[in-house]
Amino acid sequence: MTREILISLLAATVQSGTPILYATLGEIFTERSGILNLGVEGIMLVGALAGFLGAKFTGSPVSGFLLGGVFGMGLAGIHGLVCIGFNGNQVVSGLALTILGTGLANYLGTPFIGQSAPGFSPWPVPVLSRIPILGEIFFQHDFLIYISYLVPPLMWLFFRYTRWGLGLRAAGEHPAAAAAAGV
């Protein structure tokens, strides 16, 4: 009994931590480029609400996923406009986005508390899902979780070995040198 509870808890931890991982990976790109974004929480909440409503009203988790991404990009674009376009304070803009996103999600999402929307179906990885303990924890989820296993090493390779990744790092670490080099 205890073994099953522990495995279920660890599998739920992987599933629940995946959205935080994706937000963290996006913030790594932002930080490496030299922008501080303290509004990630508000952006996540608005994206989650948009994704939920999109999946609920269309009946498609793919539509919800795409709609959540569009709304998240919209708020991130506002942050970019304020910080880069208007030379606004990054801390103030990020905190304002957190407050705005939290308020919007709470206000607009209140009528939907307790309701459900369709989600992606789990897809056990054929051989790996049968590994004792590890298979049950890591390989019986949906494809978004499996993609999250691949993205961090791919990001590391991008920042370490590609021209674009090196240019992005240079722009964040020493903007004047990057500008002088034509990046």
N, C-alpha and C positions, 0 to 999 in steps of 0.2 A: 504493500500500500504506500509506504513512504517513498519507494523508488519511483512509482508512477507520479506521485505528487511533485517530486523534485524534477523529474523529466518534463512534466507539463509546465512547471514554473519556469524552467530554463528555456523551453521552446517559446513560451509567451514573452519572455524577456527579449529573445532575439526578434520576435515579431514586433513588439512594442518599441524596441530601440531603433528599428530601421528608419522610421521617419526622422528621428533625431540625427542619425548618421547622415542621411541625405542633406539635411539642413547644415550640418557641420561641414560636409564636403563643399557645399555651395559657399559657405562662409570662408573656407580656406581659399577658394579662388578669389573672393573679394579681398581678403586680407593680403594675399600675395600680390595683388595689383596695387595695394597701397590705400585701400578704402576700409574704414572701420564701419561695420554695420551692426549696430545694437538693436536693430528692428527685426531680427530674424524671428523672434517669438511671435510678433504681430503678423508678420508675413505668413508664417506657418499656420496661424489660426484662421486667417482669411482664406488661404489656400485650402485648408481642411474643410471649412464651411462650404466654399464653392464646389469642392470635389464631392462632398456629401450631397449637396443639393442637386448638382449635375447628375450624379448617379441615381438619386432618388426619383427625379422627375423624368429622366430619359430611360431609366431602367438598365443603363449600360455603365459598368464600372470604368470602361475605357473613356467614355465621355466625361465622367466625373474626374478621372485622372487628368485628362487634358484640360478641363475647365479649372481645376485646382492649380495646375501649372501656369495657366494664362493669368489668373488673378494674382498668384504669387509673383510672377514676372512683372505684372503691372505695378504692384507696390514696390518691388525692388527698383523698377524704372523711375518711380517717383523719388526714391532715395538717391539714385544716380543723378537725376536732374537737379535736385537740390544741392548735392555735394559737388558735382563736377560742373554742371551748367551754370549754377548761380553762386558757386564757391561758398556754399553754406557750411555750417558747422556739422561735422559728421556725427558727433555725439548727440547733439540736439535733434538732428533729423532722425537718427536711429531710435532714440527714445520716443519721439513723436510717433513714429511708425508702430512701435510696440503698443503705445497707448491707443492709437487709432485702430490698429488691427484687433486688439483685445476687445475694445469697446464695440466695434462693428460685429465681430463674431458673437459676442455675448448678446447684443441687442437683436441682431437678425436671426441668430440661431435658437433663441429661447423658445419659439413656437414648435421647434422640431425635437425638443428634448424627449428622449425615450423612443423615438422612431428609428427605423433602420433603413438602410439602403443596400442595394446589391453590391457585393464585393467580388474580388478575384477569387477564383477557386484554387484551392491548394493543388499542387502538382508534385507528388513525391518523385524525387530523382530515382530512376529505376534501381541502380545497384547501391548507391550511397545511402538511400533511405533505409536499407535493411541492416546497416551497421548498427550493432547494439549501442545504445545510449546516444552516441553522436549522431547517428542517422535520424533518430526521433527528434533530436533537438534542432539540428541544422538543415535537414534535407526533406522536410515534409511541409513546405510552405508554398507560397505563390511565387511567380517569377520575379516580382519586384524585390523580394528578399534575396533571391539568388543573384540578381544583378548587383545588389549592394555588396556582395562578397567580391565582385570583380572590380568595382569602381575605384576603391582606394589604391590598389597597386597600379591600375592604369593611370590614375592621377599622378602618382609618384613618378612613373615613367614619363608622363607628359611634362611635368615640371623639371625633371632632371635631364631629359635627353632630346626634347624637341626644341626647335627654334622658337616657336610661339611660346612655349612654356618658359624658356629662358628669358625671352623678351618680357613676358608678364612679370616674372620675378624681378628682373632688372628695373622695370617701371615702378614696382612697389618698394624695392630696397634703396634705389638711388635714382630718382626721377630725372635729375639733371644729367647724369651720365647716360641714361637711356635716351633722353632727348638728343644729346650730342651724338649718340651713335645712330640716330635715325629711327629709333624704336618708338 
